Amino acid sequence: MSEKEYAGFWIRAGATIIDSILLLIIIMPILISIYGAGYIFNEAFVQGFWDILFSYILPAIAVILFWAYKSATPGKMVTKLTIVDAKTGGKPSTKQCIIRYFGYYLSVIPLFLGMIWVAFDKRKQGWHDKLANTVVIRNSNPEPVACEQKA
């Protein structure tokens, strides 16, 4: 792993912004068509089953599938970043991809400290990376590595 360049905070933040915008472009029209234009200004945290499905469940599945098949979300692909196993530098397992995703929630709960940790860690790992034993590297290879399909 020493020949690999770890991806730092700002490039990863940029990838996250790209992913968030893509999700909003896809999800918001669907939710507005279901709940009406008032959806945007409604003070309720969750407005019903479809809100939970389109705002939480489907994005989780999509992100994990992107990691499983491309080792990156679209934002990471655009910024040429790849998620790899921290120990071997190879493909992370599907289990690591799932742990990494749910590790995001632990990383954001205390004022995003687990995400900000990327800026200070020597291997640029957030808490979600540490939990899943993954690192994010700058990808010099145009063909991204995919997660192994074992549990």
Backbone as CSV, one residue per row, in Angstrom:
resi,resn,N_x,N_y,N_z,CA_x,CA_y,CA_z,C_x,C_y,C_z
1,MET,0.812,-1.205,0.000,0.000,0.000,0.000,0.853,1.266,0.000
2,SER,2.145,1.173,0.245,2.959,2.372,0.371,3.075,3.136,-0.951
3,GLU,2.963,2.469,-2.107,3.059,3.155,-3.389,1.750,3.851,-3.781
4,LYS,0.692,3.609,-3.036,-0.606,4.221,-3.317,-0.717,5.569,-2.615
5,GLU,-1.416,6.489,-3.267,-1.655,7.797,-2.666,-3.044,7.796,-2.036
6,TYR,-3.091,8.032,-0.742,-4.368,8.086,-0.039,-5.119,9.352,-0.429
7,ALA,-6.421,9.218,-0.560,-7.268,10.360,-0.930,-7.601,11.151,0.327
8,GLY,-7.352,12.437,0.278,-7.560,13.298,1.427,-8.991,13.799,1.584
9,PHE,-9.162,14.636,2.579,-10.475,15.131,2.966,-11.189,15.866,1.839
10,TRP,-10.537,16.838,1.198,-11.230,17.709,0.242,-11.659,16.986,-1.020
11,ILE,-10.834,16.111,-1.547,-11.226,15.366,-2.752,-12.387,14.425,-2.435
12,ARG,-12.358,13.846,-1.245,-13.456,12.968,-0.827,-14.728,13.775,-0.562
13,ALA,-14.588,14.965,-0.005,-15.753,15.826,0.196,-16.360,16.198,-1.156
14,GLY,-15.514,16.477,-2.133,-15.991,16.780,-3.482,-16.761,15.618,-4.079
15,ALA,-16.248,14.409,-3.905,-16.937,13.212,-4.402,-18.297,13.049,-3.726
16,THR,-18.352,13.335,-2.435,-19.614,13.243,-1.689,-20.623,14.273,-2.183
17,ILE,-20.160,15.466,-2.485,-21.055,16.502,-3.014,-21.625,16.073,-4.367
18,ILE,-20.795,15.525,-5.216,-21.261,15.024,-6.518,-22.329,13.952,-6.314
19,ASP,-22.063,13.003,-5.428,-23.033,11.931,-5.157,-24.337,12.490,-4.603
20,SER,-24.236,13.452,-3.701,-25.437,14.045,-3.097,-26.285,14.764,-4.136
21,ILE,-25.641,15.500,-5.016,-26.382,16.202,-6.069,-27.069,15.196,-6.995
22,LEU,-26.359,14.141,-7.377,-26.972,13.106,-8.229,-28.185,12.475,-7.553
23,LEU,-28.063,12.158,-6.275,-29.185,11.575,-5.544,-30.371,12.541,-5.482
24,LEU,-30.099,13.807,-5.222,-31.177,14.803,-5.181,-31.887,14.930,-6.529
25,ILE,-31.123,14.923,-7.612,-31.699,15.029,-8.953,-32.631,13.848,-9.243
26,ILE,-32.280,12.687,-8.728,-33.095,11.484,-8.950,-34.262,11.406,-7.974
27,ILE,-33.993,11.631,-6.700,-34.979,11.375,-5.649,-36.020,12.483,-5.494
28,MET,-35.608,13.736,-5.543,-36.554,14.831,-5.273,-37.758,14.855,-6.212
29,PRO,-37.576,14.703,-7.518,-38.772,14.697,-8.384,-39.747,13.563,-8.050
30,ILE,-39.211,12.428,-7.656,-40.068,11.292,-7.297,-40.866,11.620,-6.038
31,LEU,-40.184,12.122,-5.013,-40.868,12.435,-3.763,-41.845,13.597,-3.912
32,ILE,-41.514,14.571,-4.727,-42.438,15.684,-4.966,-43.665,15.194,-5.730
33,SER,-43.461,14.237,-6.651,-44.623,13.700,-7.377,-45.530,12.880,-6.453
34,ILE,-44.954,12.278,-5.423,-45.748,11.486,-4.473,-46.408,12.379,-3.425
35,TYR,-45.636,13.287,-2.825,-46.112,14.082,-1.690,-46.536,15.503,-2.051
36,GLY,-46.269,15.937,-3.264,-46.611,17.288,-3.671,-45.471,18.262,-3.390
37,ALA,-45.603,19.479,-3.911,-44.554,20.502,-3.778,-44.286,20.864,-2.316
38,GLY,-45.273,20.676,-1.452,-45.103,20.967,-0.036,-44.084,20.066,0.646
39,TYR,-43.681,18.999,-0.015,-42.697,18.063,0.548,-41.424,18.804,0.963
40,ILE,-41.001,19.731,0.130,-39.735,20.429,0.359,-39.779,21.257,1.646
41,PHE,-40.921,21.860,1.939,-41.020,22.772,3.077,-41.663,22.150,4.311
42,ASN,-42.045,20.893,4.224,-42.687,20.220,5.349,-41.678,20.063,6.487
43,GLU,-42.111,20.311,7.695,-41.216,20.241,8.848,-41.014,18.824,9.386
44,ALA,-41.813,17.885,8.923,-41.677,16.504,9.390,-40.353,15.923,8.898
45,PHE,-39.675,15.197,9.787,-38.403,14.577,9.420,-38.620,13.496,8.371
46,VAL,-39.651,12.689,8.560,-40.018,11.634,7.620,-41.498,11.794,7.315
47,GLN,-41.832,11.729,6.029,-43.217,11.967,5.643,-43.990,10.709,5.302
48,GLY,-43.379,9.566,5.419,-44.103,8.337,5.159,-43.224,7.254,4.571
49,PHE,-43.861,6.155,4.209,-43.159,4.986,3.680,-42.295,5.329,2.477
50,TRP,-42.857,6.060,1.506,-42.113,6.363,0.280,-40.910,7.249,0.566
51,ASP,-41.031,8.116,1.520,-39.916,8.964,1.921,-38.778,8.101,2.473
52,ILE,-39.119,7.168,3.333,-38.105,6.266,3.892,-37.469,5.427,2.784
53,LEU,-38.303,4.898,1.898,-37.800,4.050,0.810,-36.839,4.814,-0.097
54,PHE,-37.273,5.984,-0.579,-36.465,6.723,-1.552,-35.347,7.550,-0.937
55,SER,-35.477,7.920,0.318,-34.446,8.747,0.953,-33.384,7.942,1.693
56,TYR,-33.731,6.727,2.135,-32.794,5.968,2.957,-32.485,4.577,2.410
57,ILE,-33.508,3.793,2.141,-33.284,2.391,1.767,-32.658,2.253,0.380
58,LEU,-33.280,2.851,-0.638,-32.736,2.721,-1.989,-31.354,3.359,-2.158
59,PRO,-31.098,4.545,-1.572,-29.730,5.070,-1.658,-28.698,4.154,-0.988
60,ALA,-29.052,3.539,0.136,-28.124,2.617,0.805,-27.805,1.435,-0.113
61,ILE,-28.838,0.876,-0.717,-28.638,-0.253,-1.635,-27.782,0.180,-2.826
62,ALA,-28.086,1.347,-3.384,-27.332,1.837,-4.550,-25.858,2.043,-4.221
63,VAL,-25.583,2.680,-3.098,-24.190,2.943,-2.714,-23.437,1.631,-2.501
64,ILE,-24.030,0.710,-1.772,-23.366,-0.576,-1.519,-23.147,-1.331,-2.829
65,LEU,-24.121,-1.287,-3.727,-23.949,-1.950,-5.034,-22.841,-1.294,-5.852
66,PHE,-22.777,0.037,-5.845,-21.686,0.710,-6.559,-20.340,0.292,-5.976
67,TRP,-20.247,0.270,-4.650,-18.988,-0.171,-4.040,-18.685,-1.617,-4.391
68,ALA,-19.717,-2.455,-4.393,-19.516,-3.883,-4.658,-19.060,-4.145,-6.097
69,TYR,-19.563,-3.359,-7.051,-19.239,-3.629,-8.448,-18.192,-2.700,-9.046
70,LYS,-18.050,-1.505,-8.489,-17.102,-0.534,-9.055,-16.061,-0.046,-8.045
71,SER,-16.195,-0.423,-6.791,-15.325,0.062,-5.707,-15.362,1.583,-5.595
72,ALA,-16.441,2.173,-6.043,-16.579,3.624,-5.991,-18.009,4.011,-6.336
73,THR,-18.438,5.130,-5.792,-19.705,5.734,-6.203,-19.417,6.591,-7.436
74,PRO,-20.450,7.106,-8.103,-20.180,7.983,-9.252,-19.277,9.168,-8.904
75,GLY,-19.465,9.761,-7.733,-18.604,10.872,-7.319,-17.146,10.456,-7.182
76,LYS,-16.914,9.288,-6.629,-15.542,8.791,-6.515,-14.977,8.441,-7.888
77,MET,-15.822,7.937,-8.783,-15.346,7.625,-10.137,-14.920,8.904,-10.856
78,VAL,-15.722,9.957,-10.750,-15.408,11.235,-11.400,-14.094,11.799,-10.852
79,THR,-13.881,11.655,-9.563,-12.668,12.189,-8.934,-11.522,11.179,-8.927
80,LYS,-11.731,10.042,-9.596,-10.710,8.995,-9.752,-10.213,8.442,-8.411
81,LEU,-11.186,8.104,-7.553,-10.872,7.503,-6.261,-11.403,6.078,-6.231
82,THR,-10.726,5.219,-5.488,-11.123,3.825,-5.369,-11.031,3.388,-3.914
83,ILE,-12.005,2.602,-3.481,-12.003,2.026,-2.138,-11.310,0.673,-2.212
84,VAL,-10.326,0.449,-1.335,-9.603,-0.821,-1.311,-9.459,-1.323,0.124
85,ASP,-9.167,-2.602,0.260,-8.879,-3.205,1.557,-7.604,-2.570,2.104
86,ALA,-7.645,-2.102,3.331,-6.504,-1.399,3.927,-5.292,-2.295,4.117
87,LYS,-5.510,-3.569,4.348,-4.407,-4.480,4.627,-3.715,-4.938,3.344
88,THR,-4.510,-5.329,2.345,-3.942,-5.938,1.138,-3.851,-4.989,-0.046
89,GLY,-4.649,-3.922,-0.043,-4.697,-3.037,-1.198,-5.552,-3.609,-2.316
90,GLY,-6.159,-4.765,-2.054,-7.003,-5.417,-3.048,-8.468,-5.080,-2.851
91,LYS,-9.290,-5.897,-3.451,-10.735,-5.689,-3.398,-11.267,-5.873,-1.985
92,PRO,-12.069,-4.931,-1.501,-12.729,-5.172,-0.220,-13.873,-6.165,-0.423
93,SER,-14.186,-6.880,0.607,-15.288,-7.848,0.527,-16.625,-7.114,0.580
94,THR,-17.675,-7.811,0.207,-19.019,-7.245,0.310,-19.312,-6.883,1.762
95,LYS,-18.858,-7.722,2.688,-19.052,-7.444,4.110,-18.389,-6.120,4.492
96,GLN,-17.191,-5.872,3.995,-16.518,-4.606,4.279,-17.310,-3.428,3.714
97,CYS,-17.880,-3.605,2.521,-18.679,-2.537,1.904,-19.900,-2.204,2.764
98,ILE,-20.535,-3.231,3.292,-21.726,-3.026,4.133,-21.334,-2.365,5.457
99,ILE,-20.276,-2.854,6.083,-19.803,-2.261,7.340,-19.414,-0.801,7.113
100,ARG,-18.766,-0.531,5.999,-18.349,0.837,5.677,-19.559,1.756,5.551
101,TYR,-20.605,1.288,4.893,-21.797,2.113,4.716,-22.426,2.452,6.067
102,PHE,-22.649,1.452,6.901,-23.288,1.716,8.189,-22.345,2.464,9.131
103,GLY,-21.048,2.365,8.878,-20.072,3.145,9.623,-20.215,4.642,9.365
104,TYR,-20.776,5.009,8.208,-21.046,6.421,7.930,-21.921,7.035,9.022
105,TYR,-22.925,6.285,9.460,-23.829,6.816,10.482,-23.072,7.089,11.784
106,LEU,-22.176,6.175,12.160,-21.369,6.401,13.364,-20.411,7.571,13.180
107,SER,-19.973,7.779,11.951,-19.042,8.871,11.665,-19.693,10.244,11.705
108,VAL,-20.982,10.321,11.405,-21.633,11.630,11.365,-22.331,12.004,12.666
109,ILE,-22.649,11.026,13.497,-23.407,11.314,14.722,-22.717,12.363,15.605
110,PRO,-21.418,12.204,15.909,-20.815,13.231,16.770,-20.277,14.418,15.952
111,LEU,-21.206,15.225,15.404,-20.837,16.442,14.667,-19.886,16.175,13.491
112,PHE,-20.085,15.076,12.797,-19.298,14.688,11.620,-17.820,14.440,11.946
113,LEU,-17.504,14.240,13.207,-16.115,14.051,13.611,-15.458,12.864,12.899
114,GLY,-16.209,11.796,12.701,-15.655,10.627,12.022,-15.303,10.878,10.573
115,MET,-15.975,11.817,9.946,-15.658,12.200,8.563,-14.475,13.180,8.551
116,ILE,-14.500,14.132,9.466,-13.426,15.118,9.558,-12.100,14.434,9.886
117,TRP,-12.175,13.297,10.557,-10.994,12.522,10.936,-10.088,12.256,9.731
118,VAL,-10.670,12.158,8.539,-9.909,11.917,7.304,-8.808,12.959,7.148
119,ALA,-9.078,14.194,7.526,-8.110,15.278,7.357,-6.869,15.111,8.231
120,PHE,-6.984,14.369,9.318,-5.889,14.277,10.281,-5.218,12.908,10.355
121,ASP,-5.860,11.898,9.813,-5.339,10.535,9.886,-4.198,10.336,8.894
122,LYS,-3.168,9.600,9.291,-2.014,9.415,8.403,-2.370,8.648,7.132
123,ARG,-3.365,7.745,7.206,-3.792,7.019,6.001,-5.102,7.582,5.446
124,LYS,-5.486,8.742,5.943,-6.691,9.443,5.473,-7.949,8.601,5.631
125,GLN,-8.013,7.860,6.739,-9.183,7.024,7.017,-10.166,7.759,7.916
126,GLY,-11.442,7.710,7.525,-12.502,8.143,8.416,-12.841,6.977,9.335
127,TRP,-13.699,7.224,10.302,-14.070,6.137,11.215,-14.720,4.991,10.471
128,HIS,-15.520,5.302,9.446,-16.171,4.261,8.653,-15.122,3.403,7.937
129,ASP,-14.019,4.008,7.500,-12.933,3.252,6.875,-12.250,2.354,7.902
130,LYS,-12.017,2.897,9.083,-11.356,2.118,10.121,-12.212,0.913,10.526
131,LEU,-13.521,1.136,10.665,-14.426,0.036,11.025,-14.425,-1.071,9.970
132,ALA,-14.371,-0.673,8.704,-14.434,-1.646,7.609,-13.058,-2.103,7.149
133,ASN,-11.996,-1.522,7.716,-10.626,-1.819,7.314,-10.424,-1.537,5.823
134,THR,-10.830,-0.330,5.405,-10.655,0.110,4.023,-9.915,1.442,3.993
135,VAL,-9.368,1.757,2.842,-8.800,3.082,2.585,-9.296,3.526,1.211
136,VAL,-9.268,4.832,0.996,-9.629,5.378,-0.306,-8.346,5.905,-0.929
137,ILE,-8.078,5.457,-2.158,-6.841,5.854,-2.839,-7.159,6.572,-4.135
138,ARG,-6.199,7.356,-4.566,-6.299,7.960,-5.900,-6.027,6.843,-6.895
139,ASN,-6.881,6.741,-7.882,-6.824,5.627,-8.815,-6.068,6.017,-10.077
140,SER,-4.892,5.426,-10.271,-4.155,5.664,-11.506,-4.583,4.663,-12.577
141,ASN,-5.259,3.587,-12.152,-5.762,2.563,-13.064,-7.155,2.968,-13.539
142,PRO,-7.377,3.089,-14.863,-8.697,3.528,-15.333,-9.818,2.528,-15.066
143,GLU,-9.504,1.291,-14.827,-10.527,0.262,-14.564,-10.614,0.022,-13.072
144,PRO,-11.697,0.490,-12.391,-11.793,0.328,-10.937,-11.908,-1.133,-10.513
145,VAL,-11.416,-1.411,-9.328,-11.523,-2.740,-8.747,-12.891,-2.893,-8.128
146,ALA,-13.446,-4.079,-8.133,-14.768,-4.302,-7.536,-14.612,-5.092,-6.253
147,CYS,-15.576,-4.954,-5.358,-15.586,-5.737,-4.131,-15.805,-7.196,-4.496
148,GLU,-15.208,-8.074,-3.725,-15.478,-9.495,-3.926,-16.911,-9.789,-3.550
149,GLN,-17.500,-10.772,-4.169,-18.905,-11.085,-3.923,-19.102,-12.152,-2.863
150,LYS,-18.152,-12.249,-1.923,-18.315,-13.195,-0.818,-18.748,-12.444,0.426
151,ALA,-19.372,-13.119,1.340,-19.888,-12.457,2.551,-18.864,-12.347,3.599
